[in-house]
Amino acid sequence: MNTSATTADRTIELKRGRGNAGLEPGFFARRNVWDWLFAALVLGGGLFAFGRYAAAMDVYEKGILIAAMPALIWLGWFWRSMRSLMIVVAALSFLAIWLYQAPGGGEAVDLTRADRVFLLKYFISSQSAILWMSMLFFMSTTFYWIGMLTRGGQTFEMLGSRLAWVAVTLALVGTMVRWYESHQIGPDIGHIPVSNLYEVFVLFCWMTAAFYLYFEEQYKTRAMGAFVMLVVSAAVGFLLWYTVIREAHAIQPLVPALQSWWMKLHVPANFIGYGTFSIAAMLAFGYLIKQSATETRWYKLAPLWILGVVLCFEPLVFRQSKAEQAGGYWFVYFGISALIVVGILSMRRRIAAHLPSFEVLDDVMYKAIAVGFAFFTIATVLGAFWAAEAWGGYWSWDPKETWALIVWLNYAAWLHMRLMKGLRGTVAAWWALVGLAVVSFAFLGVNMFLSGLHSYGTL
């Protein structure tokens, strides 16, 4: 009798549990007052922009603006840290725009105030903000590595993470203000700043860092930052060199083929792919270092020798691009690269002990590639539509298109082997690392060594 009663009680409890699960509050019911306040701010800002600038937009740009509002709201609800980022970026960008207004001149804009107004000159004009971004990414990388190599380095890693957030903030402020500045130079010059190597390297830096910071928060470990921020700092190093050699920070009018609203969608989607593929490759590098921590045989340390070759001989690649004019810069780059390789080689056991588990590294690597592949696929499809509009055909086997297809096939095969054959471990890590070389050639190598319809960002 007691047994039957106990069984009945358990059955009732189970049904009640199912009933409660079925009555869980829905997605919108789970939103708190701060979520709705953030949504109101985004809608208010979007409607203000629509009312003020709609006359300067075509129908496609209006559609993008309308679609962006719910997308930003969802992003802020999905990842709460992004809300603070968006609010701060908007506030600083509007402050910069306000400071560009000539005093007593109504809405007249004076771009020379960038050299005279303290906040613009030193902090939030586009070039100042991007220079701050560069310095802060270097500092972030340094603190991540200090945290990696010292006992009790959590404080340094936290500083590295905080500085990365500030760098992303200033990169976005610089991007928004540069967009505004371009429109003030002339109506035929204004464009979203994703049109040349300088602008897309800024895009690559903050997107890569932002995606990494998401993974850092989700997995509650900062130990991966030392490796991921290396590729961001390398991109910053190239950006600074390119700025010196080409004066690339100067805003230039778009070439006719780039005067299309497709650019606003195609390029950011492409660089989400490049950024997340880079994250996966750097985590694969960390995976291989962790795996070879106890090895003494030189051929088992292949990842380090490859890193050394790539970093130390990169200056030779850029000699054809007036690198001799910045010989001192590349000499310093060579020295820092050698120190990085020697440091990782000599302290690989401590690094391996500090890194998260193989399972975490493998899982983040997989998720980064999955996200990157999805966005790279979207970018490739959008690029085909853009090509049809600009050149009259969806595909022309241009070198950039061909290498984009190679990148896509490489990661499609990686994901297929992962999902169908259970690809894990060393082979997956090496494949992801080699994938970075393929991506790098598709991104930069085509511009340097090949010519074609996409040769907008020559070195």
C-alpha positions in Angstrom: 0.0 0.0 0.0 2.7 2.4 0.9 4.7 1.5 -2.2 1.6 2.2 -4.4 1.2 5.6 -2.7 4.8 6.5 -3.2 4.6 5.6 -6.8 1.5 7.6 -7.2 3.1 10.6 -5.5 6.1 10.4 -7.8 3.8 10.3 -10.8 1.9 13.3 -9.6 5.2 15.2 -9.0 6.4 14.3 -12.4 3.3 15.5 -14.0 3.5 18.7 -12.0 7.1 19.2 -13.1 6.0 18.8 -16.8 3.2 21.2 -16.2 5.5 23.8 -14.7 8.0 23.3 -17.5 5.2 23.9 -20.0 4.2 27.1 -18.2 7.7 28.6 -18.2 7.6 32.3 -19.1 8.2 33.0 -22.8 11.1 34.9 -24.3 9.5 38.3 -23.9 8.1 37.6 -20.5 11.7 36.9 -19.3 12.8 40.5 -20.2 13.4 42.8 -17.3 13.0 46.6 -17.2 16.6 47.2 -18.3 16.0 45.0 -21.4 13.0 47.1 -22.4 14.8 50.3 -21.6 17.6 49.3 -23.9 15.1 48.3 -26.6 13.5 51.8 -26.3 16.9 53.4 -26.6 17.7 51.5 -29.8 14.3 52.2 -31.3 14.6 55.8 -30.4 18.0 56.2 -31.9 17.0 54.3 -35.1 13.9 56.4 -35.6 15.9 59.6 -35.0 18.4 58.5 -37.6 15.6 57.6 -40.0 13.8 60.9 -39.5 17.0 63.0 -39.9 18.8 61.2 -42.7 16.1 59.3 -44.6 16.3 61.9 -47.5 20.0 60.9 -48.0 19.2 57.1 -48.1 18.0 54.9 -50.9 15.4 52.2 -50.4 18.0 49.6 -49.6 19.7 51.7 -47.0 16.4 52.4 -45.3 15.7 48.7 -45.3 19.1 48.0 -43.7 18.5 50.6 -41.0 15.0 49.2 -40.2 16.4 45.7 -40.0 19.3 46.8 -37.8 17.0 48.0 -35.0 15.5 44.6 -34.0 18.9 42.9 -34.7 20.7 45.2 -32.3 17.9 44.7 -29.7 18.2 41.0 -30.0 22.0 41.2 -29.7 21.8 43.3 -26.6 19.3 40.8 -25.0 21.3 37.8 -26.1 24.7 39.1 -24.8 24.1 41.7 -22.1 27.7 43.0 -22.2 27.0 44.3 -25.7 24.4 46.7 -24.3 26.9 48.7 -22.4 29.3 48.7 -25.4 26.6 50.0 -27.8 25.5 52.7 -25.4 29.0 54.0 -24.7 29.9 53.9 -28.4 26.7 55.8 -29.3 27.4 58.4 -26.6 31.0 59.0 -27.6 30.2 59.1 -31.3 27.4 61.7 -30.7 29.8 63.7 -28.6 32.4 63.7 -31.4 29.7 64.8 -33.9 28.6 67.6 -31.6 32.2 68.8 -31.1 32.6 69.1 -34.8 29.8 71.6 -35.0 31.3 75.1 -35.3 30.3 77.2 -32.2 27.6 79.7 -33.0 27.3 78.3 -36.5 24.1 76.2 -36.2 24.7 72.9 -37.9 27.8 74.0 -39.8 30.6 71.4 -39.5 34.3 72.3 -39.2 36.5 69.3 -39.6 39.6 71.3 -38.7 38.3 71.3 -35.2 39.9 67.8 -35.0 43.2 69.5 -34.6 42.0 72.2 -32.2 39.4 70.7 -29.8 41.1 68.7 -27.0 38.8 65.7 -26.9 38.8 65.4 -30.7 42.5 65.8 -31.1 43.5 63.4 -28.4 40.7 60.9 -28.0 37.6 60.7 -30.3 38.3 62.0 -33.7 38.4 58.9 -36.0 42.2 58.8 -36.3 42.8 59.4 -32.6 40.3 56.7 -31.5 41.9 54.2 -33.9 45.4 55.0 -32.6 44.1 54.5 -29.0 42.6 51.2 -30.2 46.0 50.1 -31.5 47.9 50.9 -28.3 45.2 49.3 -26.1 45.3 46.1 -28.1 49.1 45.9 -27.7 48.7 46.5 -24.0 45.9 43.9 -23.7 48.1 41.3 -25.4 50.9 42.1 -23.1 48.8 41.8 -19.9 47.3 38.5 -21.2 50.8 37.1 -21.6 52.0 38.4 -18.2 49.0 36.6 -16.7 49.7 33.5 -18.7 53.4 33.3 -17.6 53.1 34.4 -13.9 51.7 32.6 -10.9 48.5 34.1 -9.8 48.2 36.1 -13.0 44.4 36.4 -12.9 44.7 40.1 -12.2 46.8 40.7 -15.3 44.4 38.6 -17.4 41.5 40.7 -16.1 43.4 43.9 -17.1 44.0 42.4 -20.5 40.3 41.6 -20.9 39.2 45.1 -19.7 41.7 46.8 -22.1 40.4 44.6 -25.0 36.9 45.9 -24.2 38.1 49.5 -24.2 40.0 48.9 -27.5 36.9 47.5 -29.1 34.9 50.5 -27.9 37.3 53.0 -29.3 37.6 51.0 -32.6 33.9 51.3 -33.0 33.9 55.0 -32.1 36.6 55.6 -34.6 34.6 53.7 -37.3 31.4 55.7 -36.6 33.2 59.0 -36.5 35.1 58.3 -39.7 31.8 57.4 -41.4 30.5 60.8 -40.3 33.7 62.6 -41.3 33.6 61.1 -44.8 30.2 62.5 -45.4 31.3 66.0 -44.3 34.1 66.0 -46.8 31.7 65.7 -49.7 28.4 64.1 -50.6 30.2 61.9 -53.2 32.9 60.8 -50.7 30.8 59.7 -47.7 30.7 55.9 -47.3 30.7 53.2 -44.6 34.4 52.7 -43.7 34.9 49.2 -45.0 36.3 50.0 -48.4 40.1 49.7 -48.3 42.8 47.8 -46.4 43.1 50.4 -43.6 39.4 50.4 -42.9 38.9 46.6 -43.1 41.9 46.0 -40.8 40.2 48.1 -38.2 37.1 46.1 -38.8 39.0 42.8 -38.5 40.7 43.9 -35.2 37.5 44.8 -33.3 35.4 42.0 -34.7 37.9 39.3 -33.8 38.4 40.7 -30.3 34.6 41.0 -29.8 34.0 37.4 -30.8 36.8 36.3 -28.5 35.4 38.3 -25.6 32.1 36.5 -26.1 33.8 33.1 -25.9 35.8 34.3 -22.9 32.6 35.2 -21.0 30.8 32.1 -22.0 33.5 29.7 -21.0 34.6 31.8 -18.0 38.3 31.6 -18.7 40.7 34.3 -19.8 43.6 31.9 -20.5 42.8 31.8 -24.2 43.2 35.5 -24.7 47.0 35.4 -24.8 46.9 33.4 -28.1 43.9 35.1 -29.7 45.2 38.6 -29.0 48.5 37.7 -30.8 46.7 37.7 -34.2 44.8 40.9 -33.3 48.1 42.6 -32.4 49.7 41.3 -35.6 46.9 42.9 -37.5 47.4 46.2 -35.6 51.1 46.1 -36.4 50.3 45.8 -40.1 47.7 48.5 -39.8 50.3 51.0 -38.3 52.9 50.1 -40.9 50.4 50.5 -43.8 49.3 53.8 -42.3 52.9 55.1 -42.4 53.7 53.8 -45.9 50.5 54.7 -47.6 49.0 57.4 -45.4 46.1 55.1 -45.6 44.1 56.9 -42.8 43.2 59.6 -45.3 39.6 59.3 -46.4 39.3 58.7 -50.1 36.3 58.6 -52.5 35.0 55.2 -53.5 35.9 53.7 -56.9 32.7 53.2 -59.0 32.5 49.4 -58.4 32.3 50.0 -54.6 29.5 52.6 -54.8 26.9 50.0 -53.8 24.8 49.2 -50.8 25.9 45.6 -51.1 29.3 46.6 -49.6 27.6 47.4 -46.3 26.5 43.7 -46.0 29.2 41.8 -47.9 32.3 43.1 -46.3 31.3 42.9 -42.6 29.9 39.3 -43.1 33.2 38.4 -44.8 35.3 39.7 -41.9 33.2 37.9 -39.3 34.4 34.8 -41.1 38.0 36.0 -41.3 38.0 36.9 -37.6 36.4 33.7 -36.2 38.6 31.6 -38.5 41.6 33.4 -37.0 40.3 32.7 -33.4 40.0 29.0 -34.3 43.6 28.9 -35.7 45.1 30.6 -32.6 43.3 28.3 -30.3 44.5 25.4 -32.4 48.0 26.7 -32.0 47.4 26.8 -28.2 46.1 23.2 -28.4 49.2 22.0 -30.1 51.5 23.9 -27.7 49.6 22.2 -24.8 50.0 18.9 -26.5 53.8 19.3 -27.0 54.5 20.6 -23.5 56.6 17.7 -22.4 58.2 17.0 -25.8 61.9 17.5 -26.2 62.3 16.1 -29.8 62.6 19.1 -32.2 60.3 17.7 -34.8 57.5 17.5 -32.2 57.7 21.2 -31.7 56.7 21.9 -35.3 54.0 24.5 -34.4 56.6 26.8 -32.8 59.0 26.5 -35.7 56.2 27.3 -38.1 55.3 30.3 -36.0 58.9 31.5 -36.0 59.2 31.2 -39.8 56.0 33.0 -40.4 56.7 35.9 -38.0 60.4 36.3 -38.6 60.2 36.2 -42.4 57.1 38.3 -42.8 59.2 41.5 -43.3 60.7 39.9 -46.4 57.3 39.4 -47.9 56.5 43.1 -47.6 59.8 44.3 -49.1 58.2 44.7 -52.5 55.7 47.1 -50.9 58.2 49.9 -49.9 59.0 48.1 -46.7 62.5 49.5 -47.1 61.0 52.9 -46.1 60.1 51.4 -42.8 63.2 49.3 -42.2 63.4 50.3 -38.5 59.8 49.2 -38.0 60.4 45.8 -39.5 63.6 45.4 -37.5 61.7 45.9 -34.3 58.9 43.6 -35.5 61.6 40.9 -36.2 63.0 41.2 -32.8 59.6 41.0 -31.0 58.7 38.0 -33.1 61.9 36.2 -32.2 61.3 36.9 -28.5 57.7 35.6 -28.7 58.9 32.3 -30.3 61.7 31.8 -27.8 59.5 32.7 -24.9 56.8 30.3 -25.8 59.4 27.6 -26.5 61.1 28.0 -23.2 57.9 28.3 -21.1 55.6 26.0 -22.9 55.0 23.8 -19.9 53.8 26.7 -17.8 51.7 27.8 -20.7 50.2 24.4 -21.2 49.3 24.1 -17.5 47.6 27.5 -17.6 45.5 26.9 -20.8 42.0 25.4 -20.4 41.4 21.7 -21.1 41.8 20.2 -24.5 38.0 19.8 -24.6 37.4 23.5 -24.1 39.9 24.5 -26.7 38.5 22.0 -29.1 34.9 23.1 -28.5 35.7 26.8 -28.9 37.7 26.1 -32.1 34.7 24.2 -33.5 32.1 26.9 -32.6 34.4 29.7 -34.0 34.7 27.8 -37.3 30.9 27.1 -37.4 30.1 30.8 -36.9 32.7 31.9 -39.4 31.6 29.4 -42.0 28.0 30.5 -41.7 28.8 34.2 -42.2 31.4 33.5 -44.9 28.8 31.6 -46.8 26.4 34.5 -46.5 29.2 36.9 -47.6 30.0 34.7 -50.7 26.3 34.7 -51.8 26.0 38.4 -51.2 29.3 38.9 -53.2 27.8 37.0 -56.1 24.8 39.3 -56.2 27.0 42.3 -55.9 29.2 41.0 -58.8 26.1 40.6 -60.9 25.1 44.2 -60.3 28.6 45.6 -60.8 30.0 43.5 -63.6 27.0 41.7 -65.1 27.9 38.2 -63.9 27.5 36.2 -60.6 30.9 34.5 -60.9 34.0 35.3 -63.1 36.8 33.2 -61.5 38.6 36.3 -60.5 41.5 35.4 -58.2 39.7 36.8 -55.1 36.6 34.8 -56.0 38.7 31.7 -56.6 40.5 31.9 -53.3 37.2 32.7 -51.5 35.9 29.4 -52.9 39.0 27.6 -51.7 38.5 29.0 -48.2 34.9 28.0 -48.2 35.7 24.4 -49.4 38.4 24.1 -46.8 36.1 24.9 -43.8 33.2 23.0 -45.4 35.4 19.9 -45.4 36.6 20.6 -41.8 33.0 20.8 -40.6 31.9 17.8 -42.6 34.7 15.7 -41.1 33.8 17.0 -37.6 30.1 16.3 -37.8 30.2 13.1 -39.9 33.5 11.5 -38.8 34.0 13.0 -35.4 37.2 14.9 -36.3 38.9 16.0 -33.1 42.3 16.5 -31.6 45.6 17.0 -33.3 44.4 16.6 -36.9 41.6 19.1 -36.4 44.0 21.6 -34.8 46.5 21.3 -37.6 43.8 21.7 -40.2 42.5 24.8 -38.5 46.0 26.2 -38.3 46.7 25.6 -41.9 43.3 27.2 -42.6 44.7 30.5 -41.3 47.4 30.4 -44.0 44.7 29.9 -46.7 42.6 32.7 -45.2 45.6 35.0 -45.0 46.4 34.4 -48.7 42.8 35.0 -49.7 42.8 38.2 -47.7 46.2 39.7 -48.4 48.1 37.4 -50.7 45.8 37.9 -53.6 46.2 41.7 -53.2 50.0 41.4 -53.2 50.7 38.8 -55.8 47.7 38.6 -58.1 45.6 41.1 -59.9 42.0 41.1 -60.8 38.6 42.8 -60.4 39.0 42.9 -56.6 42.4 44.8 -56.5 41.1 47.7 -54.5 43.5 47.4 -51.5 46.9 47.1 -53.2 50.0 47.3 -51.0 
